[in-house]
Amino acid sequence: MLEWVALARPDILCLQETKLADGQFPRAELAALGYDAATHGTGQWNGVAILSRIGLGDVRRGFAKEPGFPEVEARAIAATCGGVRVWSVYVPNGRTVDSPHFAYKLAWLGAFRASIAGDQASSTDPLVICGDFNVAPEDSDVWDPAAFVGSTHVTSQERSAVRALLDLGLVDLHPRALKGEPFTYWDYRAGNFHKGFGMRIDLVLLSSAIAARVTDAYIDRETRKGKLPSDHAVVVVDLDLAAAA
């Protein structure tokens, strides 16, 4: 992560599934690169964070009436960075459609949507929600729709939950692929990355005012190659923050 941050120098970086307690996060190393860090993590599982070099305020960990499994997990964090309200979220996987974890996933998405709706009623700040949603919004977002029949990530219930978020006036940004299909995740198994067996499940949802200021968006496929520590690729969004202010 430090190598990529030093190279790319993003103004804001959202992280999911950090698997770190807050006290373990590399704050000193990031501070040396000019970044403040807001984290929400408890240790071995889950964990989210927001890094910023343009300000980091009004940090919020979790959201109102967030459901748990059975206890609330470290899956959502928000902060205001350079006048933009930013969320980093790690939506529950869902496991299988007959699992209690699937019901938890739908409940989590519903409660998150209600929280965002409440926030929008009291704030005019541009909004960006970044994260691993564990949902492919359309059939075109998976390498072979037939391979996912009966599986999570593509069910009508999950896709409806994402559409309910978009109905709040948000835009689902579709980044371009630097190579191959515009997927953001490839399973580690069976050489799926090299076969192109991927999915677009890492979403960037933006309020319409800031969506109009996007100048480019792409998937940094190189961050998934080889033996790097994640089975996801970084999604990069370039926008004119000054124009959005």
C-alpha positions in Angstrom: 0.0 0.0 0.0 2.7 2.5 0.9 4.5 1.9 -2.4 1.4 2.5 -4.4 0.4 5.6 -2.3 3.9 7.1 -2.8 3.7 6.5 -6.5 0.1 7.5 -7.2 -0.3 10.3 -4.6 -4.1 10.2 -4.4 -5.7 13.0 -2.6 -8.0 10.5 -0.9 -7.8 6.7 -0.6 -10.5 4.4 0.7 -9.5 1.0 2.0 -11.7 -2.0 2.8 -11.0 -5.3 4.5 -7.9 -4.0 6.2 -8.0 -6.8 8.8 -6.2 -4.5 11.3 -7.1 -3.2 14.7 -6.9 0.6 14.8 -3.7 0.5 16.9 -2.0 -1.6 14.2 -2.6 0.8 11.4 0.6 2.3 9.8 -0.2 5.9 10.7 3.4 7.0 11.1 4.5 5.7 7.7 1.5 7.4 6.1 2.1 10.7 8.0 5.6 10.7 6.5 4.0 10.7 3.1 1.6 13.5 4.1 -1.5 11.6 4.9 -3.9 11.6 7.8 -5.8 8.3 8.4 -9.2 7.6 9.8 -9.7 3.9 10.7 -12.3 1.6 11.9 -11.0 -1.9 12.6 -11.1 -4.5 15.3 -8.4 -7.0 14.2 -8.6 -10.2 12.2 -11.7 -9.5 10.1 -13.2 -6.7 8.1 -11.9 -3.1 8.7 -12.2 0.1 6.7 -10.1 3.3 6.5 -9.9 6.6 4.7 -6.6 8.3 4.0 -6.4 12.0 3.0 -3.8 14.7 2.3 -6.5 17.4 1.7 -8.0 17.4 5.2 -9.9 14.8 7.3 -12.7 15.9 9.6 -16.1 14.9 11.0 -15.1 11.2 11.1 -17.9 8.8 11.7 -17.5 5.1 12.3 -20.5 3.0 11.4 -24.0 4.4 11.0 -27.4 4.7 12.7 -29.2 1.4 13.3 -26.4 -0.6 11.6 -27.2 -4.3 11.9 -24.6 -6.9 13.1 -24.0 -10.6 12.8 -24.8 -10.7 15.6 -22.7 -7.8 16.8 -21.9 -4.7 14.6 -18.8 -5.1 12.6 -16.2 -2.6 11.3 -17.6 -2.1 7.8 -18.3 1.6 7.3 -16.4 4.8 8.0 -17.0 8.4 6.7 -15.0 11.6 6.8 -15.1 15.0 5.1 -12.1 15.6 2.9 -11.6 18.8 1.0 -15.3 19.6 1.2 -16.4 16.2 0.0 -18.2 13.7 2.2 -16.6 10.4 1.7 -17.7 6.9 2.8 -15.6 3.8 2.7 -17.7 0.6 3.0 -17.2 -3.1 3.0 -20.6 -4.7 2.4 -21.1 -8.2 3.9 -20.4 -11.0 1.4 -23.6 -12.9 1.8 -22.0 -16.2 1.4 -24.9 -18.2 -0.1 -28.5 -17.3 -0.8 -29.8 -19.7 1.9 -27.3 -18.4 4.5 -28.3 -16.1 7.4 -25.4 -14.0 6.2 -27.4 -13.2 3.0 -30.2 -11.8 5.1 -27.7 -9.8 7.1 -26.2 -8.4 3.8 -29.6 -7.2 2.6 -30.4 -5.7 6.1 -27.1 -4.0 6.1 -27.6 -2.4 2.7 -31.1 -1.3 3.6 -30.0 0.3 6.9 -27.0 2.0 5.1 -29.4 3.4 2.5 -31.6 4.8 5.2 -28.6 6.4 6.9 -27.4 8.1 3.7 -30.9 9.3 2.9 -31.0 11.0 6.4 -27.6 12.5 5.9 -28.6 14.0 2.5 -31.6 15.6 4.0 -29.4 17.7 6.3 -26.2 18.3 4.2 -25.4 19.8 0.8 -21.8 18.5 0.7 -20.9 16.5 -2.4 -21.0 12.8 -1.6 -18.8 9.9 -2.7 -19.4 6.3 -1.5 -16.5 3.9 -2.3 -16.2 0.3 -1.4 -16.4 -3.4 -1.9 -20.1 -3.8 -2.3 -19.9 -7.5 -3.1 -22.6 -6.9 -5.7 -22.3 -6.9 -9.5 -25.1 -4.4 -10.5 -25.6 -5.8 -14.0 -25.0 -9.0 -15.9 -22.3 -7.1 -17.9 -20.4 -6.7 -14.6 -19.5 -10.5 -14.5 -17.4 -12.5 -16.9 -20.2 -15.1 -17.5 -23.7 -14.5 -16.1 -24.5 -18.2 -16.5 -21.7 -19.1 -14.1 -23.4 -17.2 -11.3 -26.9 -18.5 -11.5 -28.0 -19.3 -8.0 -25.1 -17.4 -6.4 -24.9 -14.3 -4.3 -23.5 -11.0 -5.7 -25.9 -11.1 -8.7 -29.4 -11.8 -7.2 -32.3 -9.4 -7.8 -32.5 -8.6 -4.1 -28.8 -7.5 -4.0 -29.1 -5.5 -7.2 -32.3 -3.9 -6.0 -30.5 -2.8 -2.8 -27.8 -1.0 -4.9 -30.5 0.5 -7.1 -32.2 1.9 -4.0 -29.0 3.7 -3.2 -28.8 5.1 -6.7 -32.4 6.3 -6.4 -31.2 8.8 -3.8 -29.7 10.7 -6.7 -26.3 8.9 -6.9 -24.4 7.9 -10.0 -22.7 4.5 -10.4 -19.4 5.4 -11.9 -18.1 3.0 -14.6 -14.3 3.1 -14.7 -12.5 2.2 -17.9 -10.3 -0.8 -18.1 -6.6 -0.3 -19.0 -6.6 -3.8 -20.3 -9.3 -6.5 -20.8 -12.8 -6.1 -19.2 -13.6 -3.4 -16.7 -13.6 -5.8 -13.7 -12.3 -5.0 -10.3 -12.1 -8.4 -8.6 -10.7 -11.8 -9.7 -10.8 -14.8 -7.4 -7.4 -16.2 -6.5 -8.4 -19.7 -7.6 -7.6 -21.5 -10.9 -5.8 -18.6 -12.5 -9.0 -16.6 -12.8 -7.1 -13.3 -13.2 -5.2 -14.4 -16.2 -8.3 -16.0 -17.7 -10.3 -12.8 -17.3 -12.8 -14.4 -15.0 -13.6 -11.2 -13.1 -16.4 -9.1 -11.7 -17.1 -5.4 -11.1 -18.1 -5.4 -7.4 -16.0 -2.4 -6.2 -18.3 0.6 -6.8 -17.9 4.3 -6.6 -21.2 6.1 -6.2 -21.3 9.9 -6.5 -23.8 12.6 -6.0 -24.7 14.2 -9.3 -22.9 17.5 -8.6 -19.6 15.8 -8.2 -20.2 13.2 -10.8 -20.3 16.0 -13.3 -16.8 16.9 -12.3 -15.2 13.6 -13.0 -12.4 13.9 -15.6 -11.3 10.3 -15.8 -11.9 6.9 -14.0 -10.0 3.7 -14.5 -9.0 0.4 -13.0 -5.4 0.0 -12.1 -5.1 -3.6 -13.1 -1.5 -3.7 -12.1 -2.4 -3.6 -8.4 -4.0 -7.1 -8.8 -1.2 -8.8 -10.8 1.3 -11.3 -9.5 1.6 -12.1 -5.8 0.2 -8.8 -4.5 -1.9 -9.0 -1.3 -5.3 -8.3 -2.7 -7.6 -10.1 -5.1 -9.1 -6.6 -6.0 -7.7 -3.9 -8.2 -7.6 -0.2 -7.2 -10.2 2.0 -8.8 -8.9 5.5 -9.6 -11.1 8.5 -10.0 -9.9 11.9 -11.2 -12.1 14.9 -10.6 -11.9 18.6 -10.4 -12.5 19.3 -6.7 -12.1 23.1 -7.2 -14.9 23.1 -9.7 -17.1 21.0 -7.4 -16.7 23.4 -4.5 
